[in-house]
Amino acid sequence: MRCVKRWYQSRSIFGLVLTCILATGLILAPVGASAFDFFGLFGSDEPPNPTPSTLPYRVEFMVHGDDDVKDALQDSSNFYKLRQDPPSDGEALAQRLTADFAPMLDALWGSGYYDTRIFVSVGAAQLELGQTEGEPVARAANAYQNRAVVPVTITVDTGPLFRLRNIAVIDASTHEPFPPEILPFYVLKLQPGDPAKAADLRAANARLIDYFRAQSHPLVKAPLPRPTINHALLTMDVTFSVDPGPKAGFGEVSINGPNGFDPSIVRSFIYLQPGQPYTPKALADTRKSVSSIPAVGSIRIREGDTLDPNGNLPIFVEVGDRARNLVGFTAGYSTVDGPTGSVYYENRNLFGGAESLRLEGDVFYAPPIFGIIANSFSGAQTFNNAGLGGRVTLGFVKPALYGSRVDFLLDAIAEKNRSGGGSFGGYADQLAGGTAALRYRVDETLAMQAGLKFEKGEATDALGRVNYQLLGVPLSIRYDETDKLLDPSRGVRVTAAATPYPSLFGSAGFTKASVTGSAYYAVDDDANYTLAGRAGFGSIFGETGGLANVPANYRFYEGGLATIRGYRYQTVGPATQLGFTIGGLSGFNATLEARIKVMDNIGVAPFFDVGGAFFGSLPFSGGGDTRMSAGVGLLYYTPIGPIRVDVARPLDPRRGDYPVVLYVSIGQPF
């Protein structure tokens, strides 16, 4: 996340490549010689050299019949997986082979093959499925001791493919089929004539359990079926027996831990109500909600084995503490914006009430802004065009005031910055201010926030210089029902915000409002194919007195990783006659992309971006600039979120735009 945040703030094209790679390497790389093999893509498949105390081997799979089962066999075979960890002698090698027959046979059954043969060759010695005497294989293997790598061949004859014939699901108490209104047949996802794969039967059995649990039957029981196989007809009949158990709601929620702060704070993030219908999704939402407390390090949710006297299911929540202090830094380099660096300190339990405090300092090169240089010839004051930019921020959160769902938030910032830059112009600002707010959490998906903000600063661009003092009332509402924070595949997110700034202290009065939403749809159950879309709109309205009276850092701009990839950050929008971007009173952006997993940890994401900013207070009014881009992202999935490399091309480039732009980030762009 640090890489992502710094990327957004530095607006670089190649920015933070070094930071993201180093951070990923430190997290993912094992200690030792392979510490720089960040992604595990550079290991050798060659067996070790023979020694007096080890007997390395090379294994080859020979499949007669359906060659597609080879991957399943390799995945099930410990003998294959342990080939880089050789046994000490032939006896240990034979034992390892013998133990491998059962999981390989299960893999073949899982693929629908029930008349199959498996045998192993080591030199002239053979060992077949069903045999337990491995001494000939052991002697043959020992002949290679300290001399050569043992050649091992695993030969599989799959035999014919079996198919499903009769499929039924019965109620374990009545021994009658469930009516369609109770259990739709599509839940099984099995049809007569399908390959009789044991893996598909296990998956169907799991779906039956999940379906009834989702229908508020937490104590459902469904043992694995015992199918009937007809070897003559090459068919399988299978009957699933399910005991749904009673419907139930949520009962008492018991909390164990944490040790460092009051459990009432954890309870305020649990929105389960007594008698509320039981669903696994509600428990997943509870886990996500409690995990959002920075002071929480671990959470485990257990369900009771029996219902309480009210027919509800007791829930047990166990919470562990996270380390209180965190210190870190990031560094990066951009071919456009130059070097960047930051250092931060975070305390996750400042006063023993799960309060979080974060202090952060950033330093970055401030690139020249030619629009300001051009304006300075007319006598307007400007900043030093060759200096460094910097930012200091403070963020404080006191969750669950008096055990309620209300959180107190305090933010402060001091900044000297330049945005945009290069031939498209931009703005420079220096400011200081802070915001105090209260946030009310309606539930795990919906939160509302209101506060008071004061900021004093000056902003300079091609239109001139604006000194301002603003006192505003920021209001916002956020709805988030997505399944994951960094890599959502299902759900919707919507954020709406509005901040009125009255005309006080001699500054223009205006209101700045915005709405941003994103939606995610997984085409398949495993989310290997996900469609993602985002759209955002914003407006500045009120008695502004014209665009030039609104501070440049408050106007709308588009461009960059967060809006229109392929264009420099905040350079798309209304411009002067000399072509210097000055921002607008309204803006919009939209993105559509497909996230496709081509392997378990590799994916691609073709995308299309469009956006613009305008002179008028309504998007597309008063004239402005709209741009489009397209490209593709390469994703590497890690336990901390996907690492993305996006290549974007402007579809309607301006003079000075790059033909291709590269971005690197951790997490999805939205």
C-alpha positions in Angstrom: 0.0 0.0 0.0 2.9 2.3 0.7 4.0 2.0 -2.9 0.5 2.8 -4.2 0.0 5.8 -2.0 3.4 7.3 -2.9 2.7 6.6 -6.6 -0.5 8.6 -6.4 1.2 11.5 -4.7 4.3 11.6 -7.0 2.3 11.2 -10.2 5.2 9.5 -11.9 5.5 7.5 -15.0 8.2 5.2 -13.9 8.0 6.4 -10.3 8.5 3.9 -7.4 9.6 1.0 -9.6 12.5 0.6 -7.2 10.4 1.1 -4.1 7.8 -1.4 -5.1 10.3 -4.0 -6.2 12.4 -3.6 -3.0 9.3 -3.7 -0.8 8.0 -6.8 -2.5 11.4 -8.5 -2.3 11.6 -7.9 1.4 8.2 -9.2 2.0 8.2 -12.2 -0.3 11.8 -13.3 -0.8 13.1 -16.0 1.5 16.3 -15.5 3.5 19.3 -17.1 1.9 20.8 -17.5 -1.6 17.4 -17.1 -3.3 16.6 -13.8 -1.6 16.6 -12.0 -4.9 14.3 -14.5 -6.6 11.3 -12.3 -5.7 8.6 -14.2 -7.6 10.0 -17.8 -7.5 10.3 -17.7 -11.3 14.0 -18.4 -11.6 14.5 -21.8 -9.7 16.2 -24.7 -11.5 14.4 -28.0 -12.1 17.7 -30.0 -12.3 18.1 -32.5 -9.5 21.0 -32.1 -7.1 24.3 -33.9 -7.6 24.8 -37.3 -6.1 26.6 -37.6 -2.8 27.4 -40.6 -0.5 24.5 -39.6 1.8 21.9 -38.6 -0.8 20.2 -40.3 -3.8 18.9 -37.7 -6.1 16.4 -38.7 -8.9 14.8 -37.4 -12.0 11.2 -38.3 -12.5 9.2 -38.5 -15.8 5.5 -39.1 -16.2 4.3 -41.2 -19.2 0.5 -41.1 -19.7 -1.3 -43.5 -22.1 -4.8 -42.2 -22.7 -5.8 -38.7 -21.6 -2.5 -36.7 -21.4 -4.4 -33.8 -19.7 -4.2 -35.7 -16.4 -0.4 -35.2 -16.2 -0.7 -31.9 -14.4 -3.1 -33.4 -11.9 -0.7 -36.3 -11.3 2.2 -34.0 -10.7 0.1 -31.9 -8.3 -0.8 -34.9 -6.3 2.6 -36.6 -6.3 4.8 -35.9 -3.3 7.5 -37.9 -5.0 7.5 -35.3 -7.8 7.2 -32.3 -5.4 10.2 -33.5 -3.3 12.5 -34.1 -6.2 14.8 -31.3 -5.0 15.0 -33.0 -1.5 16.6 -36.4 -2.3 16.2 -39.4 0.0 19.2 -40.9 1.7 19.1 -44.4 0.0 17.1 -46.7 -2.2 14.8 -47.9 0.6 13.7 -44.4 1.4 13.1 -43.7 -2.3 11.0 -46.9 -2.6 8.9 -45.9 0.5 8.4 -42.4 -1.0 7.2 -44.0 -4.3 4.9 -46.5 -2.5 3.2 -43.8 -0.5 2.5 -41.9 -3.8 0.2 -44.5 -5.3 -2.9 -43.5 -3.2 -2.8 -39.7 -4.0 -2.1 -40.3 -7.7 -5.0 -42.8 -7.8 -7.2 -40.2 -6.2 -6.2 -37.7 -8.8 -7.2 -40.1 -11.6 -10.6 -40.7 -9.9 -10.9 -37.0 -9.6 -10.6 -36.8 -13.4 -13.2 -39.5 -14.0 -10.9 -42.5 -14.6 -11.8 -45.6 -12.5 -10.2 -48.4 -14.6 -6.6 -47.3 -14.4 -3.1 -48.7 -14.0 -0.1 -47.1 -12.4 3.4 -48.6 -12.3 6.8 -47.2 -11.6 10.1 -48.2 -13.3 13.6 -47.7 -11.8 16.0 -49.2 -14.2 14.8 -52.7 -14.9 12.8 -52.9 -11.7 9.1 -52.1 -11.6 6.5 -51.4 -8.9 2.8 -51.5 -9.7 -0.2 -50.1 -7.9 -1.3 -52.6 -5.3 2.1 -54.0 -4.7 3.7 -53.4 -1.4 7.1 -55.0 -2.0 9.5 -52.3 -3.0 12.8 -54.1 -2.4 13.6 -54.6 -6.2 13.1 -50.9 -6.7 15.3 -50.1 -3.7 18.1 -52.3 -5.0 17.9 -50.8 -8.4 18.0 -47.3 -7.0 21.0 -48.1 -4.7 23.0 -49.0 -7.8 23.2 -45.3 -8.6 24.4 -44.3 -5.1 27.1 -41.6 -5.3 27.4 -42.4 -9.1 24.5 -40.8 -11.0 21.0 -39.5 -10.8 18.3 -42.2 -10.5 16.0 -42.3 -13.5 12.4 -42.8 -12.4 9.5 -43.3 -14.8 5.9 -43.2 -13.6 3.6 -44.8 -16.3 -0.1 -44.3 -16.2 -2.8 -46.0 -18.3 -5.9 -43.9 -17.7 -8.4 -46.3 -19.2 -11.8 -45.2 -20.4 -13.6 -42.1 -19.1 -16.7 -42.7 -16.9 -19.7 -40.5 -17.1 -22.6 -39.6 -14.8 -25.9 -41.3 -15.4 -28.4 -40.8 -12.5 -28.0 -37.9 -10.1 -30.2 -37.2 -7.1 -30.2 -35.2 -3.8 -32.4 -36.5 -1.0 -33.4 -35.2 2.4 -31.6 -37.4 5.0 -34.6 -37.4 7.3 -37.3 -38.3 4.7 -35.2 -40.0 2.1 -37.2 -38.0 -0.5 -35.8 -35.6 -3.1 -35.9 -32.0 -2.2 -38.5 -30.0 -4.1 -37.1 -27.4 -6.5 -38.4 -24.5 -4.4 -36.2 -25.7 -1.5 -33.2 -26.8 -3.5 -32.9 -25.7 -7.1 -31.1 -28.4 -9.2 -28.7 -25.8 -10.6 -26.9 -25.7 -7.3 -25.2 -29.1 -8.1 -23.9 -27.9 -11.4 -23.9 -31.5 -12.5 -25.7 -33.0 -15.5 -26.2 -36.6 -16.8 -23.5 -37.3 -19.3 -20.9 -35.1 -17.6 -17.5 -36.8 -16.8 -17.8 -38.6 -13.5 -15.0 -36.7 -11.9 -14.7 -37.3 -8.1 -13.4 -33.8 -7.8 -16.7 -32.5 -9.3 -18.7 -34.6 -6.8 -16.7 -33.2 -3.9 -17.2 -29.7 -5.2 -21.0 -30.3 -5.7 -21.2 -31.6 -2.1 -19.5 -28.5 -0.8 -21.9 -26.3 -2.9 -24.9 -28.1 -1.2 -23.5 -27.3 2.2 -22.8 -23.7 1.2 -26.2 -23.3 -0.2 -28.1 -24.4 2.9 -25.8 -22.4 5.1 -26.6 -19.3 3.0 -30.3 -20.1 3.6 -29.7 -19.8 7.4 -29.1 -23.5 8.1 -25.8 -23.3 10.0 -25.8 -26.9 11.2 -26.3 -28.6 7.8 -24.7 -32.0 7.4 -23.9 -33.6 4.1 -21.5 -36.5 4.1 -19.7 -37.3 0.9 -21.8 -39.6 -1.3 -20.9 -43.2 -2.1 -21.5 -43.5 -5.9 -22.3 -46.7 -7.7 -19.9 -47.4 -10.6 -21.0 -49.6 -13.5 -17.7 -50.8 -15.2 -19.5 -52.5 -18.0 -21.5 -49.3 -19.0 -18.7 -46.9 -17.9 -21.3 -44.9 -15.9 -21.7 -43.7 -12.4 -24.9 -43.2 -10.3 -24.7 -40.8 -7.4 -27.1 -39.8 -4.6 -26.3 -36.9 -2.2 -27.9 -37.1 1.2 -28.3 -33.8 3.0 -29.6 -33.0 6.5 -30.3 -29.2 6.4 -30.9 -29.0 10.2 -33.1 -26.2 11.6 -33.1 -22.6 10.4 -31.3 -20.3 12.9 -30.4 -16.7 13.6 -27.3 -15.3 15.3 -27.2 -15.7 19.0 -25.0 -14.1 21.6 -21.6 -12.8 20.4 -18.8 -13.5 22.9 -15.5 -11.6 22.5 -12.1 -13.0 23.8 -9.4 -10.4 23.7 -7.7 -8.1 22.8 -5.3 -7.5 25.6 -4.2 -3.9 24.7 -7.6 -2.1 24.6 -11.2 -2.4 25.7 -13.2 -5.2 24.0 -16.1 -2.8 23.8 -14.2 -1.1 20.9 -14.2 -4.4 19.0 -17.9 -4.9 19.8 -18.8 -1.5 18.2 -17.4 -2.9 14.9 -19.7 -6.0 15.1 -23.1 -5.4 13.6 -24.7 -8.8 14.1 -28.1 -8.5 15.8 -29.7 -11.2 18.0 -32.1 -13.2 15.9 -30.7 -11.8 12.6 -30.9 -14.7 10.1 -27.6 -16.6 10.0 -25.5 -16.3 6.8 -21.8 -16.9 6.2 -21.5 -13.6 4.4 -22.5 -11.8 7.6 -19.6 -13.5 9.4 -17.2 -12.6 6.6 -18.4 -9.0 6.8 -17.8 -9.1 10.6 -14.2 -10.3 10.1 -13.6 -7.6 7.6 -15.1 -4.9 9.8 -13.1 -5.9 13.0 -9.9 -6.2 10.9 -10.2 -2.5 9.9 -9.2 -1.5 13.4 -5.4 -0.8 13.1 -4.7 -2.2 16.6 -6.2 -5.6 15.7 -3.6 -8.1 14.5 -5.7 -11.2 14.2 -9.3 -12.3 14.3 -10.8 -15.7 14.5 -14.6 -16.3 14.4 -16.0 -19.6 15.7 -19.5 -20.9 15.5 -21.3 -22.8 18.3 -22.0 -26.5 17.9 -25.6 -26.3 19.1 -28.3 -23.7 19.1 -29.3 -21.8 22.2 -32.8 -22.0 23.8 -34.0 -19.3 21.4 -33.0 -21.3 18.4 -30.0 -19.0 17.6 -26.4 -19.9 17.0 -23.8 -18.5 19.5 -20.7 -16.8 17.9 -17.3 -16.6 19.5 -14.9 -13.8 18.3 -11.2 -14.1 19.3 -9.1 -11.0 18.7 -5.3 -10.6 18.9 -3.3 -7.4 19.3 -1.0 -6.0 16.6 2.4 -4.5 17.3 1.9 -1.0 18.6 4.7 0.9 16.7 5.6 1.0 13.1 8.4 2.9 11.4 9.1 2.9 7.7 10.3 4.7 4.7 9.9 4.7 0.9 12.1 6.0 -1.9 11.6 6.2 -5.6 12.6 7.8 -8.8 10.6 9.0 -11.8 11.9 9.9 -15.2 9.3 12.7 -15.2 9.1 14.0 -11.6 12.6 13.0 -10.3 13.4 11.4 -6.9 10.9 11.1 -4.1 11.2 9.9 -0.5 9.2 9.6 2.7 9.5 8.5 6.2 6.6 7.7 8.5 5.8 6.6 12.1 2.5 5.0 13.2 1.3 4.2 16.6 -1.7 1.8 16.5 -2.8 2.1 20.2 -1.6 5.5 21.3 -3.6 5.9 24.6 -4.7 2.3 25.1 -8.0 2.8 23.4 -7.1 1.6 19.9 -6.3 5.1 18.8 -4.1 5.3 15.7 -1.6 8.1 15.1 0.4 8.5 11.9 3.0 11.0 11.2 4.6 11.2 7.7 7.1 13.4 6.0 7.6 13.5 2.2 10.3 15.1 0.1 10.1 15.3 -3.7 11.6 17.2 -6.6 9.4 20.0 -7.8 9.6 20.1 -11.6 9.5 23.4 -13.5 6.0 24.6 -14.5 6.3 26.5 -17.7 2.8 28.1 -17.3 4.0 29.8 -14.1 7.3 30.8 -15.8 5.3 32.4 -18.6 3.1 34.2 -16.2 6.0 35.5 -14.2 7.1 37.6 -17.2 4.0 39.8 -16.6 5.1 40.6 -13.1 3.2 38.0 -11.1 5.1 36.5 -8.2 6.0 32.8 -8.3 7.9 30.1 -6.4 11.4 29.1 -7.0 11.2 26.8 -10.0 14.3 24.7 -9.0 13.5 23.9 -5.4 12.3 20.8 -3.5 8.8 20.1 -2.6 7.7 18.7 0.7 4.7 17.6 2.8 4.1 16.8 6.4 0.9 15.1 7.4 -0.7 13.9 10.7 -3.6 11.5 10.9 -5.3 10.6 14.2 -8.3 8.3 14.7 -10.1 7.6 18.0 -12.5 4.7 17.2 -15.7 3.9 19.0 -16.2 7.0 21.2 -17.6 5.7 24.6 -18.2 2.3 22.9 -20.5 3.8 20.2 -20.2 3.5 16.4 -18.9 7.1 16.3 -15.2 7.7 15.5 -13.2 10.9 15.9 -10.8 11.8 13.1 -8.2 14.6 13.1 -6.0 15.4 10.1 -3.4 18.1 9.6 -1.2 19.0 6.6 1.6 21.4 5.7 2.8 21.3 2.1 4.8 23.0 -0.6 4.2 21.3 -3.9 4.0 21.6 -7.6 1.5 19.6 -9.7 1.6 19.0 -13.4 4.7 20.6 -14.8 6.4 20.4 -18.1 5.0 21.9 -21.3 1.4 21.5 -20.1 1.8 23.9 -17.2 0.3 23.2 -13.8 0.2 24.9 -10.5 2.3 25.5 -7.4 1.0 25.7 -3.9 2.0 26.1 -0.3 -0.5 25.6 2.4 -1.2 24.5 6.0 -4.5 23.3 7.5 -6.4 20.7 9.4 -9.7 18.9 9.6 -11.6 17.5 12.6 -14.5 15.2 11.9 -16.9 12.6 13.3 -17.7 9.4 11.4 -20.8 7.4 12.1 -20.7 3.7 11.0 -24.2 2.6 10.2 -22.9 -0.9 9.5 -19.9 -2.6 7.9 -20.9 -1.2 4.5 -22.1 2.3 5.2 -20.5 5.2 7.0 -21.3 9.0 7.2 -18.9 11.7 8.1 -19.1 15.4 9.0 -16.4 17.8 10.1 -14.8 21.2 10.1 -11.8 22.2 8.0 -9.6 25.2 7.9 -6.8 25.8 5.4 -4.6 28.8 4.7 -2.4 28.9 1.6 -1.5 30.3 -1.8 -1.7 28.8 -5.2 -0.1 30.0 -8.4 -0.7 29.0 -12.0 -0.9 30.6 -15.4 -4.0 32.6 -14.3 -2.1 34.2 -11.5 -1.8 33.9 -7.7 -4.6 33.3 -5.2 -4.0 33.8 -1.5 -6.8 32.1 0.5 -8.2 31.2 3.9 -10.9 28.6 3.7 -13.2 27.4 6.5 -15.3 24.5 5.2 -17.7 21.9 6.4 -16.8 18.6 4.8 -19.6 16.1 4.5 -19.3 12.6 3.0 -21.0 9.2 2.8 -19.3 6.0 1.8 -20.9 2.7 0.8 -18.6 -0.4 0.3 -19.9 -3.9 -0.1 -16.9 -5.3 -2.0 -15.4 -8.6 -1.0 -11.7 -7.5 -0.8 -9.9 -4.2 -0.2 -6.9 -4.5 -2.6 -8.4 -6.8 -5.2 -12.2 -6.7 -5.3 -14.0 -9.1 -7.6 -17.6 -8.6 -6.4 -19.7 -5.7 -5.1 -20.0 -2.0 -5.4 -18.3 1.1 -3.8 -19.7 4.6 -3.8 -18.3 7.7 -2.2 -20.1 11.1 -2.2 -18.6 14.2 -0.7 -19.5 17.9 -0.5 -17.7 20.7 1.2 -19.2 24.2 1.4 -16.7 27.0 1.8 -18.5 30.3 2.8 -17.0 33.6 1.6 -15.0 34.3 4.7 -11.6 36.0 5.3 -11.8 37.7 1.9 -11.8 34.4 0.0 -14.3 33.4 -2.7 -17.2 31.3 -1.5 -17.9 28.0 -3.2 -18.9 24.4 -2.7 -16.9 21.5 -4.0 -18.8 18.2 -4.5 -17.9 14.9 -6.1 -19.4 11.4 -6.5 -17.2 8.3 -7.3 -18.5 4.8 -7.8 -17.0 1.5 -8.9 -18.6 -1.9 -9.5 -17.1 -5.4 -9.8 -18.6 -8.5 -11.4 -16.9 -12.0 -11.3 -18.0 -14.0 -14.3 -17.1 -17.3 -12.7 -17.1 -18.6 -9.1 -13.3 -18.5 -8.8 -13.2 -14.9 -10.0 -10.7 -15.8 -12.8 -12.7 -13.4 -15.1 -13.7 -10.1 -13.5 -15.2 -7.0 -15.1 -14.5 -3.8 -13.3 -15.9 -0.3 -14.0 -15.5 3.1 -12.4 -17.0 6.5 -12.9 -16.5 9.8 -11.1 -18.0 13.3 -11.4 -17.2 16.5 -9.6 -18.4 20.1 -9.5 -17.5 23.5 -8.0 -20.4 25.9 -7.8 -21.5 29.0 -5.9 -20.4 32.6 -6.0 -16.9 31.8 -7.1 -16.5 35.0 -9.1 -14.8 33.1 -11.9 -12.3 30.3 -12.3 -9.4 32.6 -11.4 -10.8 33.2 -7.9 -10.8 29.5 -7.1 -7.4 28.3 -5.8 -5.7 26.2 -8.5 -5.2 23.3 -6.1 -9.0 23.1 -5.6 -10.0 22.9 -9.3 -10.6 19.7 -11.2 -7.9 18.1 -13.3 -7.7 14.7 -14.9 -4.8 12.5 -16.0 -2.6 9.9 -14.3 -2.9 6.5 -12.8 -6.0 7.3 -10.8 -8.0 8.7 -13.7 -6.6 8.6 -17.3 -3.6 6.4 -17.7 -1.2 7.6 -20.4 -1.4 11.3 -19.6 0.8 13.2 -17.1 -0.9 13.6 -13.7 -3.4 16.5 -13.7 -2.7 17.9 -17.1 -6.0 17.2 -18.8 -8.5 20.1 -18.6 -9.2 23.6 -19.7 -6.1 25.5 -20.8 -5.0 29.0 -21.7 -4.4 30.2 -25.3 -0.7 29.2 -24.8 -1.8 25.6 -23.9 -1.1 25.7 -20.2 -3.6 23.6 -18.2 -5.5 25.6 -15.6 -8.1 23.2 -14.4 -11.9 23.5 -14.4 -15.0 23.9 -12.3 -16.1 20.4 -13.1 -14.7 17.1 -14.2 -15.4 13.5 -14.9 -13.5 10.2 -15.5 -14.5 6.6 -16.3 -12.7 3.3 -16.7 -13.7 -0.1 -17.9 -11.3 -3.1 -17.6 -11.3 -6.8 -17.6 -9.2 -8.6 -15.1 -8.3 -12.1 -16.4 -6.2 -14.7 -14.5 -4.2 -16.7 -17.0 -2.5 -18.7 -14.3 -2.9 -18.9 -10.5 -0.6 -16.0 -9.9 -0.5 -14.3 -13.3 -3.1 -12.1 -14.9 -3.8 -9.5 -17.6 -6.1 -6.5 -17.5 -7.0 -4.7 -20.8 -8.5 -1.3 -20.0 -10.0 1.8 -21.5 -10.0 5.2 -19.7 -11.7 8.5 -20.6 -12.0 11.7 -18.7 -12.0 15.5 -18.9 -12.4 18.8 -17.0 -14.5 21.8 -18.0 -14.9 25.5 -17.5 -18.6 25.2 -16.4 -19.8 23.9 -13.1 -21.5 21.0 -14.8 -19.4 18.3 -16.6 -19.3 18.9 -20.4 -20.4 22.5 -20.0 -18.5 25.7 -20.9 -15.8 24.0 -23.0 -12.8 22.1 -21.8 -10.7 19.1 -22.7 -11.6 15.3 -22.8 -9.0 12.6 -23.5 -9.1 8.8 -23.9 -6.5 6.1 -23.5 -6.2 2.3 -23.7 -3.7 -0.2 -22.6 -3.1 -3.5 -20.8 -1.9 -4.4 -17.3 0.2 -7.4 -16.3 -0.7 -8.6 -12.8 1.3 -10.8 -10.4 -0.8 -11.9 -7.5 0.9 -12.0 -4.1 -0.5 -12.5 -0.5 -0.5 -8.8 0.0 -2.3 -7.9 -3.2 -1.6 -7.9 -6.9 1.5 -6.2 -8.3 0.6 -4.4 -11.5 2.6 -3.1 -14.5 0.3 -1.1 -16.7 1.2 0.1 -20.2 -1.0 2.8 -21.5 -1.3 4.6 -24.8 -3.0 8.0 -25.3 -5.6 7.6 -28.0 -5.7 11.4 -28.8 -2.3 12.6 -27.7 -1.3 16.2 -27.6 2.1 17.6 -28.5 4.4 16.6 -25.7 2.5 13.5 -24.6 4.5 10.3 -24.5 3.4 7.6 -27.0 3.5 4.9 -24.3 3.5 5.3 -20.5 4.4 2.7 -17.9 3.0 2.4 -14.4 4.0 0.1 -11.5 1.8 -0.3 -8.4 0.7 -2.6 -5.7 -3.1 -3.2 -5.6 -5.7 -2.4 -8.2 -6.0 1.2 -9.4 -9.7 1.1 -8.2 
